[in-house]
Amino acid sequence: MDGEEKDIYSQEYYMDLIPFSDSAKSATIDLIVESFYQLGLIYKEELKDFSEAVNAFETLLSCLSKNKYEPLSYYQLYASYKLLNNDSNAQEYVQN
């Protein structure tokens, strides 16, 4: 920053945060994709909350399909459903 403090209550502060250019929008989408994938991994690997892991990975695939984590997300969904002892849903992701 240039040393001046920005007013977080001003409209300009928030307008500066909105990505308007194509490259900024793309970077924002990449950040969201990365965040959802990492969220799913945290739920699955660290917190052992397999249902929430499934929610994160399914949200990633449904809202932001054709992303760099698509194949890995399918695998994580398969593994999470296996951990939930839900073989029918796990098999659904083997087909993808």
C-alpha positions, 0 to 999 in steps of 0.5 A: 500500500502507499501508506494511506489507510483505506476506509473500509466503509467506503464504496470505493474500497469494495469496488477496487476488490471486484475483478473486472478484467478477464485475467482478474476474473480467471484468477478469482475462479482459480482461487475459488476452485483451489479453495473448494478442493482444499476444503474437501481435503481438510474435511476428509483428511484432517477432520474426518467429516466425510459428509462435509467432504462430499458436499465440498467436492460435489459443489466444486464439480457442480458449480465449477465443472471442467476445472483442474481438480475434476478427476481428483474430485471424482476420486475423492468422492469415490473414496469419501463414499467408501469411507461412509460405507455407501458403496452405491454412491461410490460406484457412481463415481467410478463410472466418471 
